């Protein structure tokens, strides 16, 4: 009898403990921090439907979401870069993702965030006077050639920042909207965190290299995805060139035309058949390599974000961009074998705009013959 009672008691205790454990599994441990800044759902593969998933709700219902693993990298030369992605904004598909949560230096793609914050916080018709600090950028910076005392609208400065990739324009915008570059960087970080871009930290408005200035390919997607909702941002982001008239410190009228550094916009590169490049932003520094973030329209009329970070050469940057669009943008197309990447022989430096201004933010000088190992 005593043995039977003991067995019964043991069984009751076992059942009680099992219920307790199972109950505990349904609750997050107090103080535990989620690894991802958004809920994780089953990622869409290149073979999935073009319709949006109805199971995603809340914060991420209008976002492309995926797990930590890379998708297939077949038919691409992504070994030439550090991170890349192609996301479909209409279906929320994530057919290509390569190291999208790894930390990268954004270089001048930073200006996507700068334009978003300025468009939301500033008045585009405000007249801005360029300060000595804003005009006095390092000699290896990409600049518009602004001088202290130049007067132009905030909107015109935005065009100079995005098309000519002017660090001087970015600095002038930051001082006007944020009171200082440091103050504006605080606005950038606040905005990033509000979007769930928790892998990013900005210290300046232009992307001139700083060890504490970084992002991820996924964070930049989050930032651009939000920015596309802003009409002023879209007008500037999708422009190919802009003529601007302003006055210098002496009151003399000056006119300048700023053109895009994006080679799809200049005609130097061609997107795959059926694709339209709507807008984008380049970025180049020695530490960041070659970077490009694009908004494109695929043959189905769907909008996609395509980005590559830290490519080892400009020719490989555009090669991988075209591979992503060709093999992963139109997911109903059968993949074909693409040509191999060119050996890296050049140093990151954006010099297609000529000698009037410097290279992209923070680049090494053109006399260098080697770049760092990717």
VMD Tcl script that draws the C-alpha trace (Angstrom):
set ca {
  {0.00 0.00 0.00}
  {2.79 2.45 0.89}
  {4.57 1.69 -2.40}
  {1.36 2.33 -4.32}
  {0.84 5.66 -2.55}
  {4.38 6.66 -3.35}
  {3.87 5.79 -7.01}
  {0.66 7.86 -7.12}
  {2.40 10.81 -5.47}
  {5.30 10.54 -7.89}
  {2.94 10.53 -10.86}
  {1.05 13.57 -9.57}
  {4.32 15.44 -9.02}
  {5.54 14.50 -12.51}
  {2.34 15.75 -14.14}
  {2.49 18.99 -12.12}
  {6.10 19.69 -13.13}
  {5.34 18.97 -16.80}
  {2.46 21.44 -16.78}
  {4.66 24.03 -15.12}
  {7.42 23.65 -17.73}
  {4.99 23.74 -20.64}
  {3.29 26.81 -19.22}
  {6.62 28.57 -18.85}
  {7.52 27.95 -22.51}
  {4.77 30.24 -23.67}
  {6.20 33.31 -21.93}
  {9.33 35.35 -22.62}
  {11.83 35.30 -19.79}
  {11.87 38.68 -18.07}
  {14.74 40.78 -19.36}
  {15.35 38.61 -22.45}
  {16.03 40.65 -25.59}
  {14.85 39.46 -29.01}
  {17.70 38.93 -31.49}
  {15.77 40.48 -34.38}
  {14.14 43.95 -34.28}
  {10.95 42.56 -35.87}
  {8.84 39.35 -35.71}
  {10.30 36.45 -37.72}
  {8.05 34.85 -40.31}
  {8.66 32.20 -42.94}
  {10.69 33.92 -45.67}
  {9.35 33.92 -49.22}
  {11.45 31.89 -51.64}
  {11.90 32.72 -55.33}
  {9.18 30.14 -56.09}
  {6.50 31.60 -53.80}
  {3.41 33.45 -54.97}
  {3.44 37.12 -55.90}
  {0.62 37.81 -53.44}
  {1.23 39.30 -50.00}
  {1.12 36.99 -47.03}
  {-2.01 37.48 -44.91}
  {-0.34 36.03 -41.80}
  {1.93 39.03 -41.21}
  {0.41 41.68 -38.97}
  {1.38 44.51 -36.69}
  {4.73 46.27 -37.01}
  {5.95 44.13 -39.90}
  {2.76 43.82 -41.94}
  {4.12 46.05 -44.71}
  {7.75 44.91 -44.46}
  {9.87 42.28 -46.12}
  {10.94 39.98 -43.29}
  {13.23 36.96 -43.19}
  {15.39 34.87 -40.89}
  {19.11 35.05 -40.32}
  {20.15 32.61 -43.04}
  {21.25 33.72 -46.51}
  {19.12 32.74 -49.48}
  {20.69 30.91 -52.40}
  {23.44 32.87 -54.13}
  {23.39 30.89 -57.38}
  {24.19 32.74 -60.61}
  {25.80 35.65 -58.76}
  {29.29 36.85 -57.97}
  {28.47 38.04 -54.46}
  {31.89 36.90 -53.29}
  {33.02 40.30 -54.62}
  {30.94 42.17 -52.02}
  {30.10 41.99 -48.32}
  {26.31 42.25 -48.42}
  {23.51 42.37 -50.99}
  {19.74 42.03 -51.25}
  {16.77 42.19 -53.57}
  {13.35 42.66 -51.94}
  {10.00 43.02 -53.69}
  {8.03 45.90 -52.16}
  {4.72 44.81 -53.68}
  {4.72 41.10 -52.81}
  {6.99 41.52 -49.76}
  {9.11 38.72 -51.21}
  {12.76 38.32 -50.20}
  {14.19 36.27 -53.07}
  {17.79 37.33 -52.45}
  {19.49 38.09 -49.13}
  {23.23 37.88 -48.51}
  {24.69 38.95 -45.15}
  {21.90 41.51 -44.81}
  {22.30 41.80 -41.02}
  {26.10 42.17 -41.07}
  {27.53 45.57 -40.16}
  {28.73 47.59 -43.16}
  {29.95 51.14 -43.71}
  {27.36 53.00 -45.79}
  {29.56 55.78 -47.22}
  {27.33 58.23 -49.13}
  {24.28 55.94 -49.11}
  {23.97 57.59 -45.67}
  {22.40 60.50 -47.55}
  {19.22 58.45 -48.01}
  {18.62 58.84 -44.28}
  {19.75 62.47 -44.35}
  {17.24 63.27 -47.09}
  {14.44 61.48 -45.24}
  {15.05 63.35 -41.99}
  {15.46 66.70 -43.78}
  {12.29 66.14 -45.81}
  {10.31 65.36 -42.66}
  {11.83 67.94 -40.32}
  {12.71 70.87 -42.59}
  {10.95 73.37 -44.82}
  {12.21 72.85 -48.40}
  {11.66 76.53 -49.23}
  {13.84 77.80 -46.37}
  {16.83 79.87 -47.49}
  {20.07 78.41 -46.17}
  {23.40 80.23 -45.92}
  {26.36 77.89 -46.25}
  {28.72 78.16 -43.27}
  {32.51 77.97 -43.34}
  {32.27 74.63 -41.55}
  {29.90 73.16 -44.12}
  {31.99 74.44 -47.03}
  {35.26 73.28 -45.48}
  {35.04 69.56 -46.15}
  {38.17 67.35 -46.32}
  {40.00 67.37 -49.64}
  {39.07 63.75 -50.36}
  {35.34 64.41 -49.99}
  {32.75 64.53 -52.71}
  {31.49 68.11 -52.77}
  {29.26 70.45 -54.76}
  {31.87 73.20 -54.60}
  {29.86 75.40 -52.23}
  {31.55 78.42 -50.68}
  {30.93 80.18 -47.36}
  {28.07 82.63 -47.74}
  {26.38 80.89 -50.66}
  {22.58 81.17 -50.34}
  {20.14 78.61 -51.70}
  {16.97 76.83 -50.66}
  {17.02 73.75 -48.52}
  {15.45 71.86 -51.44}
  {18.29 72.86 -53.78}
  {20.81 71.66 -51.21}
  {18.97 68.34 -51.12}
  {19.45 67.98 -54.87}
  {23.15 68.78 -54.53}
  {23.54 66.22 -51.77}
  {21.78 63.41 -53.62}
  {22.80 64.03 -57.23}
  {26.33 65.39 -56.88}
  {26.74 63.53 -53.58}
  {27.97 66.75 -51.99}
  {29.20 66.42 -48.43}
  {29.17 70.21 -48.20}
  {25.46 70.25 -49.08}
  {24.78 67.49 -46.53}
  {26.60 69.44 -43.82}
  {24.67 72.63 -44.63}
  {21.40 70.70 -44.47}
  {22.36 69.17 -41.12}
  {23.29 72.54 -39.61}
  {20.05 74.13 -40.77}
  {17.70 71.33 -39.72}
  {19.50 69.94 -36.69}
  {21.44 72.98 -35.45}
  {24.73 71.15 -36.00}
  {26.00 67.94 -37.58}
  {25.96 66.31 -34.16}
  {22.41 67.44 -33.49}
  {21.28 66.18 -36.87}
  {22.97 62.81 -36.27}
  {20.81 62.47 -33.15}
  {17.73 62.95 -35.33}
  {19.04 60.31 -37.74}
  {19.58 57.78 -34.97}
  {16.18 58.50 -33.45}
  {14.54 57.94 -36.81}
  {16.50 54.75 -37.43}
  {15.42 53.22 -34.15}
  {11.79 54.20 -34.73}
  {11.93 52.17 -37.96}
  {13.47 49.12 -36.29}
  {16.86 49.83 -37.89}
  {18.66 48.92 -34.67}
  {21.84 47.77 -36.42}
  {22.65 51.30 -37.50}
  {24.45 54.22 -35.89}
  {25.09 57.55 -37.61}
  {27.65 60.17 -36.59}
  {27.38 62.52 -39.58}
  {24.97 63.40 -42.42}
  {27.17 62.41 -45.37}
  {28.92 59.12 -44.63}
  {32.51 60.34 -44.44}
  {34.24 57.41 -42.80}
  {33.92 57.00 -39.05}
  {34.31 53.69 -37.22}
  {31.13 54.45 -35.28}
  {29.12 55.27 -38.41}
  {27.60 52.05 -39.74}
  {24.45 50.28 -40.89}
  {23.28 46.96 -42.36}
  {21.81 46.16 -45.76}
  {18.52 45.30 -44.08}
  {18.46 48.54 -42.09}
  {19.03 50.54 -45.26}
  {16.07 48.74 -46.81}
  {13.94 49.73 -43.79}
  {15.05 53.35 -44.12}
  {14.43 53.54 -47.86}
  {11.10 51.74 -47.54}
  {9.92 54.48 -45.17}
  {11.43 57.29 -47.24}
  {9.54 56.22 -50.36}
  {6.31 57.32 -48.66}
  {7.54 60.94 -48.74}
  {6.73 62.84 -51.97}
  {9.62 65.30 -51.65}
  {12.05 62.44 -51.07}
  {10.74 60.64 -54.15}
  {11.08 63.72 -56.36}
  {14.73 64.14 -55.44}
  {15.67 60.46 -55.17}
  {14.41 59.68 -58.69}
  {15.92 62.76 -60.41}
  {18.69 62.36 -62.98}
  {19.84 65.98 -62.97}
  {18.78 69.36 -61.63}
  {19.61 72.93 -62.58}
  {19.94 75.17 -59.55}
  {20.22 78.96 -59.36}
  {21.58 80.53 -56.17}
  {23.49 83.58 -54.94}
  {27.01 83.76 -53.61}
  {28.19 85.84 -50.64}
  {28.56 88.89 -52.90}
  {24.97 88.59 -54.09}
  {25.95 87.40 -57.56}
  {23.63 84.92 -59.24}
  {25.10 81.52 -60.05}
  {23.61 78.62 -62.00}
  {24.84 75.04 -61.84}
  {23.56 71.69 -63.06}
  {24.06 68.68 -60.82}
  {23.87 65.19 -62.36}
  {23.53 61.78 -60.73}
  {26.55 59.65 -59.82}
  {24.37 56.56 -60.44}
  {25.61 55.04 -63.71}
  {22.18 53.63 -64.55}
  {20.94 57.22 -64.56}
  {23.84 58.55 -66.63}
  {23.49 55.78 -69.21}
  {26.93 54.31 -68.52}
  {25.26 51.10 -67.31}
  {22.13 49.35 -68.58}
  {19.68 47.39 -66.45}
  {18.39 43.98 -67.66}
  {15.58 43.94 -70.22}
  {12.23 44.98 -68.79}
  {13.77 46.74 -65.81}
  {13.52 50.46 -65.08}
  {15.86 52.07 -62.57}
  {13.74 54.69 -60.81}
  {16.31 56.08 -58.39}
  {19.30 55.28 -56.27}
  {22.29 56.45 -54.27}
  {25.94 55.56 -54.68}
  {28.54 55.45 -51.94}
  {32.30 54.96 -52.08}
  {35.08 55.09 -49.52}
  {38.22 53.04 -49.01}
  {36.66 51.28 -46.00}
  {33.14 50.99 -47.41}
  {34.15 49.89 -50.90}
  {31.63 50.49 -53.66}
  {28.01 50.69 -52.51}
  {24.73 51.25 -54.34}
  {21.10 51.26 -53.20}
  {18.47 51.22 -55.97}
  {14.73 51.50 -56.38}
  {13.72 49.65 -59.55}
  {10.60 48.48 -61.35}
  {10.67 44.89 -62.61}
  {9.06 43.50 -65.79}
  {5.88 42.77 -63.83}
  {5.55 46.44 -62.88}
  {6.48 45.71 -59.26}
  {8.87 47.91 -57.31}
  {11.97 46.38 -55.78}
  {14.86 47.52 -53.59}
  {18.24 46.24 -54.75}
  {21.46 46.98 -52.88}
  {25.10 45.97 -52.80}
  {27.59 46.98 -50.10}
  {31.38 46.87 -50.16}
  {31.90 45.65 -53.67}
  {35.61 45.39 -54.47}
  {35.39 47.28 -57.77}
  {32.92 49.48 -59.58}
  {32.62 47.08 -62.52}
  {31.72 44.27 -60.11}
  {29.22 46.47 -58.28}
  {27.15 46.89 -61.43}
  {27.74 43.28 -62.50}
  {26.21 41.95 -59.27}
  {23.39 44.52 -59.43}
  {22.41 43.25 -62.87}
  {22.70 39.63 -61.77}
  {20.31 40.23 -58.86}
  {17.75 41.90 -61.10}
  {18.08 39.36 -63.90}
  {17.96 36.17 -61.83}
  {16.05 37.15 -58.69}
  {13.91 40.15 -59.58}
  {11.65 38.36 -62.03}
  {11.15 35.16 -60.05}
  {9.30 33.38 -62.83}
  {12.32 33.57 -65.15}
  {14.62 30.55 -65.47}
  {18.14 31.39 -64.23}
  {20.94 31.38 -66.76}
  {24.69 31.37 -66.22}
  {26.12 34.87 -65.95}
  {29.68 35.89 -66.74}
  {32.27 35.81 -63.99}
  {33.31 38.87 -62.03}
  {36.31 40.85 -63.14}
  {39.44 40.72 -60.95}
  {39.52 43.69 -58.59}
  {42.09 46.16 -59.85}
  {40.84 49.60 -58.91}
  {40.66 51.61 -55.73}
  {37.22 52.87 -54.62}
  {36.95 56.43 -55.89}
  {33.99 58.06 -57.59}
  {35.62 60.24 -60.22}
  {33.16 60.19 -63.13}
  {32.10 63.77 -62.42}
  {35.48 65.21 -63.37}
  {37.98 67.37 -61.53}
  {35.66 70.19 -60.46}
  {35.02 68.42 -57.18}
  {36.55 65.67 -55.07}
  {35.73 61.99 -54.96}
  {33.01 60.31 -52.91}
  {33.07 60.84 -49.17}
  {36.25 59.73 -47.46}
  {37.92 57.92 -50.36}
  {41.60 57.20 -50.64}
  {43.60 59.24 -53.12}
  {43.80 58.19 -56.77}
  {47.52 57.44 -56.44}
  {46.77 54.33 -54.38}
  {47.06 51.08 -56.32}
  {45.66 48.56 -53.86}
  {42.58 48.32 -51.73}
  {41.94 46.30 -48.60}
  {41.09 42.64 -48.77}
  {37.34 42.05 -48.71}
}
mol new
graphics top color blue
foreach p $ca { graphics top sphere $p radius 0.5 }
foreach p [lrange $ca 0 end-1] q [lrange $ca 1 end] { graphics top cylinder $p $q radius 0.2 }
display resetview
